[in-house]
């Protein structure tokens, strides 16, 4: 196996991993909270008014 074969294999691996990451990001569904609002993560909780 020469240097160009190794470079080809590395480029193929980078391409496959990039496509996998893009596919996972596209297929990941956004979440809804109890009130039916969309949110990305727990950091959105800081913007809500606190109720007791």
N, CA, C and O of each residue as an XYZ file, in Angstrom:
208
protein
N       0.858     -1.177      0.000
C       0.000      0.000      0.000
C       0.903      1.240      0.000
O       1.718      1.433      0.903
N       0.741      2.060     -1.021
C       1.603      3.228     -1.110
C       0.903      4.464     -0.535
O      -0.205      4.384     -0.006
N       1.576      5.593     -0.653
C       1.110      6.818     -0.007
C      -0.210      7.318     -0.597
O      -1.057      7.823      0.140
N      -0.397      7.188     -1.900
C      -1.642      7.667     -2.509
C      -2.831      6.798     -2.086
O      -3.949      7.297     -1.960
N      -2.593      5.506     -1.870
C      -3.669      4.634     -1.370
C      -4.081      5.033      0.043
O      -5.269      5.051      0.365
N      -3.110      5.349      0.877
C      -3.410      5.773      2.243
C      -4.186      7.088      2.246
O      -5.142      7.245      3.005
N      -3.774      8.033      1.396
C      -4.468      9.308      1.297
C      -5.911      9.104      0.845
O      -6.822      9.744      1.370
N      -6.122      8.221     -0.121
C      -7.462      7.921     -0.603
C      -8.317      7.338      0.514
O      -9.475      7.727      0.667
N      -7.768      6.414      1.295
C      -8.521      5.812      2.396
C      -8.870      6.840      3.469
O      -9.979      6.821      4.004
N      -7.943      7.729      3.786
C      -8.199      8.764      4.783
C      -9.290      9.715      4.293
O     -10.165     10.099      5.069
N      -9.249     10.097      3.028
C     -10.279     10.976      2.485
C     -11.650     10.299      2.474
O     -12.664     10.945      2.739
N     -11.684      9.023      2.173
C     -12.945      8.274      2.211
C     -13.491      8.238      3.636
O     -14.688      8.442      3.838
N     -12.643      7.983      4.620
C     -13.088      7.950      6.014
C     -13.600      9.310      6.475
O     -14.608      9.383      7.177
N     -12.924     10.378      6.093
C     -13.378     11.725      6.452
C     -14.735     12.012      5.811
O     -15.614     12.582      6.456
N     -14.909     11.629      4.565
C     -16.180     11.844      3.878
C     -17.321     11.069      4.513
O     -18.418     11.603      4.679
N     -17.074      9.812      4.870
C     -18.118      9.000      5.502
C     -18.494      9.554      6.861
O     -19.676      9.618      7.201
N     -17.503      9.954      7.642
C     -17.819     10.498      8.966
C     -18.548     11.831      8.856
O     -19.427     12.115      9.670
N     -18.204     12.656      7.871
C     -18.907     13.925      7.674
C     -20.362     13.691      7.284
O     -21.256     14.354      7.810
N     -20.606     12.765      6.378
C     -21.978     12.450      5.981
C     -22.782     11.891      7.143
O     -23.971     12.182      7.275
N     -22.138     11.090      7.988
C     -22.831     10.533      9.148
C     -23.238     11.636     10.111
O     -24.366     11.646     10.605
N     -22.328     12.567     10.380
C     -22.646     13.663     11.288
C     -23.758     14.551     10.743
O     -24.641     14.969     11.493
N     -23.724     14.840      9.455
C     -24.775     15.661      8.846
C     -26.119     14.949      8.918
O     -27.137     15.575      9.213
N     -26.131     13.648      8.650
C     -27.373     12.873      8.701
C     -27.940     12.848     10.107
O     -29.150     12.991     10.280
N     -27.100     12.672     11.114
C     -27.570     12.648     12.501
C     -28.167     14.004     12.876
O     -29.208     14.058     13.531
N     -27.525     15.088     12.473
C     -28.043     16.423     12.790
C     -29.379     16.682     12.106
O     -30.255     17.318     12.692
N     -29.550     16.202     10.879
C     -30.801     16.429     10.159
C     -31.938     15.569     10.699
O     -33.096     15.988     10.685
N     -31.617     14.380     11.172
C     -32.657     13.471     11.647
C     -33.043     13.708     13.095
O     -34.071     13.211     13.554
N     -32.217     14.471     13.826
C     -32.518     14.731     15.221
C     -33.706     15.686     15.295
O     -33.647     16.798     14.770
N     -34.770     15.256     15.941
C     -35.978     16.069     15.996
C     -35.888     17.107     17.100
O     -35.333     16.838     18.165
N     -36.434     18.301     16.850
C     -36.507     19.277     17.924
C     -37.509     18.829     18.982
O     -38.453     18.096     18.687
N     -37.298     19.269     20.191
C     -38.127     18.827     21.316
C     -39.170     19.888     21.649
O     -38.996     21.069     21.349
N     -40.254     19.441     22.275
C     -41.278     20.359     22.784
C     -41.322     20.227     24.296
O     -41.143     19.142     24.848
N     -41.563     21.350     24.952
C     -41.696     21.295     26.396
C     -43.160     21.051     26.754
O     -43.976     20.780     25.872
N     -43.498     21.145     28.033
C     -44.849     20.845     28.494
C     -45.891     21.807     27.933
O     -47.059     21.449     27.787
N     -45.466     23.027     27.619
C     -46.407     24.021     27.095
C     -46.505     23.976     25.578
O     -47.206     24.798     24.990
N     -45.834     23.056     24.941
C     -45.898     22.924     23.496
C     -44.964     23.834     22.740
O     -45.086     23.957     21.522
N     -44.030     24.479     23.424
C     -43.074     25.367     22.763
C     -41.835     24.574     22.376
O     -41.440     23.625     23.054
N     -41.230     24.992     21.256
C     -40.010     24.341     20.796
C     -38.825     24.859     21.606
O     -38.760     26.038     21.957
N     -37.908     23.970     21.890
C     -36.675     24.410     22.529
C     -35.545     23.493     22.127
O     -35.763     22.344     21.744
N     -34.341     24.011     22.216
C     -33.158     23.270     21.800
C     -32.484     22.573     22.969
O     -31.845     21.536     22.790
N     -32.620     23.123     24.138
C     -31.934     22.512     25.257
C     -32.298     23.195     26.553
O     -33.150     24.084     26.569
N     -31.666     22.795     27.638
C     -32.005     23.344     28.945
C     -31.642     24.808     29.101
O     -32.131     25.460     30.023
N     -30.794     25.348     28.224
C     -30.402     26.749     28.361
C     -31.575     27.689     28.053
O     -31.539     28.856     28.442
N     -32.613     27.202     27.363
C     -33.785     28.037     27.097
C     -34.616     28.269     28.361
O     -35.425     29.196     28.396
N     -34.438     27.465     29.376
C     -35.196     27.621     30.610
C     -34.865     28.934     31.315
O     -35.686     29.440     32.080
N     -33.693     29.490     31.076
C     -33.286     30.723     31.743
C     -34.119     31.927     31.284
O     -34.239     32.912     32.012
N     -34.695     31.848     30.071
C     -35.459     32.970     29.524
C     -36.903     33.000     30.031
O     -37.588     34.011     29.870
N     -37.368     31.929     30.630
C     -38.757     31.856     31.062
C     -38.952     32.520     32.414
O     -38.079     32.436     33.278
N     -40.072     33.169     32.605
C     -40.357     33.710     33.942
C     -40.628     32.578     34.929
O     -41.261     31.580     34.585
N     -40.154     32.741     36.133
C     -40.337     31.714     37.155
C     -41.724     31.842     37.775
O     -42.145     32.939     38.142
N     -42.423     30.738     37.890
C     -43.736     30.734     38.525
C     -43.668     29.844     39.760
O     -42.968     28.831     39.776
N     -44.397     30.233     40.777
C     -44.412     29.432     42.003
C     -45.805     29.024     42.361
O     -46.010     28.343     43.366
